[in-house]
Amino acid sequence: MRLLTKAEACRELRFSLSTLNRRIAAGDVPVKREPRGRRHRVYVMLDDEPPGHGKVADSELVAAQERIRELEAQVELLQGQLDQERQHNAGLVDELKAAQERRGPWWRFWQS
């Protein structure tokens, strides 16, 4: 059993402070109160193992690794497409500059 402050318990349980307080008042979340002068310090009592920190099943691990491989392949494909677009755009920039040079300085004057 672990004792956590309310702030720590909120982060671990992913509750807001008001939700945690309601659950404490309802008796859903066990607490330990330590006297501190006229007030009490409240510690939330949680199991030894935080939620989500259990063992992952082998099938889940295999599925996750497969998904990672799929996403890596997709990233590689998208990176290739991005490189092609960059090359295409660089070619368009070159064409635009060449067209502007062919028009000469009188083109800028005529456009105004």
C-alpha positions as CSV (number, residue, x, y, z in Angstrom):
1,M,0.0,0.0,0.0
2,R,1.3,3.4,-1.0
3,L,0.5,6.8,0.6
4,L,0.3,9.7,-1.8
5,T,-0.6,13.3,-1.4
6,K,-3.9,14.4,-3.1
7,A,-1.9,16.1,-5.9
8,E,0.1,12.9,-6.6
9,A,-3.1,10.8,-6.4
10,C,-4.8,13.1,-8.9
11,R,-2.0,12.8,-11.4
12,E,-1.9,9.0,-11.0
13,L,-5.6,8.4,-11.0
14,R,-6.2,11.1,-13.7
15,F,-8.9,12.7,-11.6
16,S,-9.4,16.4,-10.9
17,L,-9.1,17.5,-7.3
18,S,-12.8,18.0,-6.9
19,T,-13.5,14.5,-8.3
20,L,-10.9,13.0,-5.9
21,N,-12.5,14.9,-3.0
22,R,-16.0,13.6,-3.9
23,R,-14.7,10.0,-4.2
24,I,-13.0,10.4,-0.8
25,A,-16.2,11.8,0.8
26,A,-18.2,8.9,-0.8
27,G,-15.7,6.4,0.7
28,D,-14.7,5.1,-2.8
29,V,-11.0,6.1,-2.3
30,P,-9.3,5.1,1.0
31,V,-7.4,7.7,2.9
32,K,-5.2,8.1,5.9
33,R,-5.5,11.3,7.9
34,E,-2.6,12.6,10.0
35,P,-3.2,15.4,12.5
36,R,-1.4,18.6,11.8
37,G,-2.3,21.1,14.5
38,R,-6.0,21.9,14.1
39,R,-6.1,20.4,10.6
40,H,-5.4,16.9,9.2
41,R,-3.0,16.0,6.4
42,V,-4.8,13.6,4.0
43,Y,-2.9,10.9,2.2
44,V,-4.6,8.7,-0.4
45,M,-4.0,5.0,0.0
46,L,-3.3,3.2,-3.3
47,D,-2.2,-0.3,-4.2
48,D,1.5,-0.9,-4.6
49,E,1.4,-1.0,-8.4
50,P,0.2,2.1,-10.2
51,P,-2.5,1.6,-12.8
52,G,-1.3,0.8,-16.3
53,H,2.1,-0.6,-15.0
54,G,1.1,-4.2,-15.1
55,K,2.7,-6.8,-17.4
56,V,1.9,-6.5,-21.1
57,A,0.6,-9.7,-22.7
58,D,2.9,-11.1,-25.4
59,S,0.1,-10.8,-28.0
60,E,-0.2,-7.1,-27.2
61,L,3.5,-6.6,-27.5
62,V,3.6,-8.3,-30.9
63,A,0.6,-6.2,-32.1
64,A,2.3,-3.0,-30.9
65,Q,5.6,-3.9,-32.7
66,E,3.7,-4.7,-35.9
67,R,1.9,-1.4,-35.7
68,I,5.2,0.4,-35.1
69,R,6.6,-1.3,-38.3
70,E,3.5,-0.2,-40.3
71,L,3.9,3.4,-39.1
72,E,7.6,3.4,-39.8
73,A,6.8,2.2,-43.4
74,Q,4.2,4.9,-43.8
75,V,6.6,7.6,-42.5
76,E,9.2,6.4,-45.0
77,L,6.6,6.6,-47.9
78,L,5.5,10.0,-46.8
79,Q,9.1,11.2,-46.5
80,G,9.7,10.0,-50.1
81,Q,6.6,11.9,-51.3
82,L,7.7,15.0,-49.5
83,D,11.2,14.8,-51.1
84,Q,9.6,14.5,-54.6
85,E,7.3,17.5,-53.9
86,R,10.3,19.6,-52.8
87,Q,12.2,18.6,-56.0
88,H,9.2,19.5,-58.1
89,N,8.8,22.9,-56.3
90,A,12.5,23.6,-56.7
91,G,12.1,23.0,-60.5
92,L,9.1,25.4,-60.6
93,V,11.1,28.0,-58.8
94,D,13.9,27.6,-61.4
95,E,11.4,27.9,-64.3
96,L,9.9,31.0,-62.8
97,K,13.3,32.7,-62.4
98,A,14.1,31.8,-66.0
99,A,10.8,33.2,-67.3
100,Q,11.4,36.4,-65.3
101,E,14.9,36.8,-66.7
102,R,13.5,36.3,-70.3
103,R,11.0,39.0,-69.9
104,G,13.7,41.5,-68.9
105,P,13.5,44.7,-66.8
106,W,10.8,46.3,-69.0
107,W,8.3,43.7,-67.8
108,R,8.4,45.1,-64.2
109,F,7.9,48.7,-65.6
110,W,4.9,47.6,-67.7
111,Q,3.3,45.7,-64.9
112,S,3.1,48.8,-62.6
